[in-house]
């Protein structure tokens, strides 16, 4: 309980200082609120990409740490066909499926980081803006940005600090973030 109150107090202080225009570095906490253990045993050639994506999220957020092969909160799979997608069973828990066909069209690191974003509580945002990780494939095949925006990272940090409602942490399936770049000719 004390640890949670301390995290909430730090989050409130940071928000207050930001409102006053004071920039505060966002270092990782000495003891993260949650460790998400991801398993890459079924990721095949995408295991190293999963590690890169985890590093991106670890550097962008506080209140959580993604750690490789220490358990199975998050399982990552390499599949062929059917599209890349995520299945979140609860905040920080679920499965990510990376489709080799889509990975040949889009940045595989962007796909991986995006799909892990769903497990971390973020919804899709199909606005076509490459600067937003959660815009997914709507930003086009030339978009290779694999980094969450500051707002996306802040939302994840806040979710893991417990500052959002339980509905923000619910189970969900996220499909169709990556439309096929190939179009059929009628």
C-alpha positions in Angstrom: 0.0 0.0 0.0 2.8 2.4 0.9 4.6 1.7 -2.4 1.4 2.4 -4.4 0.9 5.7 -2.5 4.5 6.7 -3.2 4.1 6.0 -6.9 0.9 8.0 -7.0 2.5 10.9 -5.1 5.4 10.9 -7.6 3.0 10.8 -10.6 1.0 13.7 -9.0 4.1 15.8 -8.4 5.4 15.2 -12.0 2.0 16.2 -13.4 1.9 19.3 -11.2 5.4 20.4 -12.3 4.6 19.7 -15.9 1.5 21.9 -15.6 3.8 24.7 -14.3 6.1 24.3 -17.3 8.9 22.6 -15.4 10.4 19.6 -17.3 11.4 16.7 -15.1 13.5 13.8 -16.3 11.6 10.6 -16.3 14.0 8.0 -14.8 13.1 4.4 -14.3 12.0 3.8 -10.7 14.4 2.0 -8.4 11.8 -0.8 -8.1 9.3 -1.0 -10.9 5.6 -1.5 -10.0 5.3 -4.4 -12.3 7.5 -6.7 -14.2 6.0 -8.2 -17.4 7.8 -11.4 -18.3 7.6 -12.0 -22.0 8.4 -15.4 -23.6 9.9 -15.5 -27.1 10.2 -19.3 -27.4 7.6 -19.3 -30.2 8.8 -16.0 -31.8 11.4 -17.6 -34.1 13.4 -15.1 -36.0 11.4 -12.3 -34.3 12.8 -12.9 -30.8 15.5 -10.2 -31.2 12.8 -7.8 -32.5 10.8 -8.5 -29.3 13.8 -7.7 -27.2 14.3 -4.4 -29.1 10.6 -3.6 -28.6 10.8 -4.4 -24.9 13.8 -2.0 -24.6 11.8 0.7 -26.4 9.0 0.4 -23.9 11.3 0.1 -20.9 13.1 3.4 -21.9 9.8 5.2 -22.6 7.8 4.3 -19.5 7.9 4.1 -15.7 6.0 1.7 -13.4 6.8 -1.4 -15.5 9.7 -3.4 -16.8 9.5 -5.9 -19.6 11.9 -8.8 -19.0 12.7 -11.7 -21.4 12.0 -15.3 -20.7 11.4 -15.0 -16.9 7.8 -16.2 -17.2 4.9 -15.9 -19.5 2.7 -12.8 -18.8 3.2 -12.1 -22.5 3.9 -14.7 -25.2 5.1 -13.7 -28.6 4.4 -15.9 -31.6 5.6 -15.9 -35.2 2.8 -16.8 -37.6 2.3 -16.8 -41.4 -1.0 -15.4 -42.6 -4.0 -14.0 -40.8 -2.4 -10.7 -39.9 -0.5 -9.5 -36.9 -2.6 -9.0 -33.8 -2.6 -8.9 -30.0 -4.9 -10.6 -27.5 -4.8 -8.8 -24.1 -6.3 -11.0 -21.3 -5.6 -8.3 -18.7 -3.3 -5.4 -18.3 0.2 -6.6 -19.0 -0.9 -10.1 -19.9 -1.7 -11.7 -23.3 -0.3 -12.9 -26.6 1.2 -11.1 -29.6 1.1 -12.7 -33.1 3.5 -11.3 -35.7 2.5 -12.3 -39.3 5.6 -12.9 -41.5 3.6 -11.7 -44.6 2.9 -8.3 -42.9 6.4 -8.1 -41.5 7.6 -8.3 -45.2 5.5 -5.2 -46.0 5.8 -3.1 -42.8 8.5 -2.4 -40.3 8.6 -5.5 -38.1 9.9 -3.5 -35.2 7.0 -1.1 -35.5 4.5 -4.0 -35.6 6.0 -5.6 -32.6 6.2 -2.4 -30.5 2.6 -1.5 -31.6 1.2 -4.9 -30.7 3.0 -4.9 -27.3 1.4 -1.5 -26.8 -2.0 -3.2 -26.8 -0.9 -5.6 -24.1 0.2 -2.5 -22.1 -3.3 -1.0 -22.4 -3.2 1.1 -25.5 -6.0 1.1 -28.1 -5.6 1.5 -31.9 -5.6 5.1 -33.3 -6.1 4.9 -37.1 -5.3 8.5 -37.9 -2.4 7.8 -40.3 0.0 9.8 -38.2 3.4 8.1 -38.3 4.5 9.9 -35.2 1.9 7.9 -33.2 2.9 4.3 -32.7 -0.7 3.2 -32.2 -1.7 4.5 -35.7 -0.5 1.1 -36.8 -0.6 0.4 -40.5 -2.8 3.4 -41.3 0.5 5.4 -41.5 1.5 3.3 -44.5 4.2 0.9 -45.3 6.9 3.6 -45.4 6.4 4.5 -41.7 9.1 2.8 -39.6 8.6 4.7 -36.3 8.7 2.1 -33.6 8.6 4.6 -30.7 5.5 5.6 -28.7 4.7 9.3 -28.5 5.2 11.0 -25.2 1.4 10.8 -24.7 1.3 7.1 -25.5 4.2 6.4 -23.1 2.6 8.6 -20.4 -0.7 6.7 -20.7 1.0 3.3 -20.2 3.0 4.7 -17.2 -0.3 6.0 -15.7 -2.1 2.7 -16.3 0.7 0.8 -14.4 0.6 3.4 -11.7 -3.1 2.6 -11.2 -4.4 6.0 -12.2 -6.9 4.7 -14.8 -10.1 2.8 -14.2 -10.5 -1.0 -14.5 -12.2 -0.6 -17.9 -8.8 0.6 -19.2 -7.3 -2.7 -18.2 -9.9 -5.0 -19.6 -9.4 -8.0 -21.9 -9.6 -7.3 -25.7 -8.5 -8.6 -29.1 -6.8 -6.1 -31.4 -7.0 -7.1 -35.1 -6.7 -5.3 -38.4 -4.0 -2.8 -37.3 -2.0 -3.7 -40.4 -4.0 -3.7 -43.6 -2.4 -5.5 -46.5 -0.3 -3.2 -48.6 -1.1 -5.4 -51.6 -4.3 -4.4 -53.4 -6.2 -6.7 -55.7 -7.1 -5.5 -59.2 -10.7 -6.2 -60.2 
